[in-house]
Amino acid sequence: MLRNGLEPWHLLVVAIVVILLFGSKKLPEAARGLGKSMRILKSEAKAMKEESNVAESVPVQPTAVHTVTESPVVASTEPPATAH
């Protein structure tokens, strides 16, 4: 069914439809915006990767853990009082 799904004339028809919908003046602006967004995304991903590498190379200092102990609960040996 989809063996020959992307033939060259299909791509040509899609290109013509895109040009008709968006206009030839808007397409370069859209391409520039997409390129700028891709550069920003790439630089942010690189910065996150470098930040993660720096975090892995710095040894983590263990911190003291403070525990809170509660007073022990003493169970009563008397049966609970019932209201009649």
Number of C-alpha atoms within 10 A of each C-alpha: 4 5 6 7 8 9 9 8 9 12 11 11 11 11 12 12 12 13 14 10 10 11 12 11 9 11 13 11 11 12 11 11 12 12 12 12 12 12 12 12 12 12 12 12 12 12 12 12 12 12 11 11 11 11 11 10 8 8 8 8 6 6 6 6 6 6 6 6 6 6 6 6 6 6 6 7 6 6 6 7 6 5 4 3
